[in-house]
Amino acid sequence: MTDGRQPGAPRILLSEECDLWRAILKGDPEPLVREAVNAVARDQGFAADLDTEVSVTLTDDAEVREVNREWRGKDKPTNVLSFPMSDLAPGDAPGPLLGDLVLAAETCEREAAEEGKSAADHVRHLLVHGMLHLLGFDHETDEDAEDMESAEIRILAGLGIPDPYGDAEFVADQRTNERLPS
């Protein structure tokens, strides 16, 4: 995923560790990952000459549970884990290595179904959420959560995805993962 990057777009090291992803996303996950990561880079104003790298691992619940237990002391899977390489604050210029994102297939698919969203849009949201964590955003306080959610909503709107925290303006067609006007 290093060829043809736009100026300021991070190099993405994508690892598909689980066969479920192509079925969940109804195709190759690479374009979707690139779209979400690049949307964050544009929104956060990455300089054209900035050379950064992010690792994205698409795996299953069992692997994420193990990583979550080892690194966070939580013995359960979660949708996305973020491991920043630097201790940034929102707005800080990132270094060459942003960090690692790890997503759990079954959890992402289940959450999308429960929320009536397409799996593709839900995964885009989780990638945006994870990238913002790598860039110093968090949701530990109400103010921080509001800042992070505002950034997520803005970035997702640029991708044509409705506010994940508000009323859905679209209904997901579960057969095609496309958004349909409600």
MODA-V92106 format. One record per pair of residues at least 24 apart in sequence whose C-alpha atoms are under 6 Angstrom apart, sorted by the first residue. I is the first residue (numbers start at 1). GAP is how many residues later the second one is. D is the distance in Angstrom with one decimal. If there is no record, write none. Layout:
# MODA-V92106
[[I GAP D] [I GAP D]]
This chain:
# MODA-V92106
[[7 41 4.4] [8 38 5.3] [8 39 5.3] [8 40 4.1] [8 41 5.9] [8 42 5.2] [9 29 5.6] [10 42 4.8] [10 43 5.0] [11 42 4.5] [12 41 5.8] [12 42 5.1] [12 43 5.8] [13 42 4.6] [14 42 4.9] [14 43 5.9] [15 42 4.7] [16 42 4.9] [17 41 5.8] [17 42 4.8] [18 41 4.9] [25 95 5.5] [36 88 5.5] [36 92 5.9] [51 45 5.9] [52 44 4.2] [52 45 5.6] [53 44 5.0] [53 45 5.8] [54 44 5.3] [54 45 5.4] [54 46 5.9] [55 45 4.6] [56 44 5.9] [56 45 4.8] [56 46 5.9] [57 45 4.7] [58 45 5.1] [59 45 5.3] [60 44 4.6] [60 45 4.9] [61 43 4.9] [61 45 6.0] [64 40 5.9] [79 24 5.6] [79 25 5.3] [79 28 5.5] [79 29 5.5] [82 48 5.5] [84 50 4.6] [88 47 5.8] [88 48 4.6] [89 47 4.4] [90 46 4.9] [90 47 5.5] [117 55 5.1] [118 54 4.9] [118 59 4.7]]
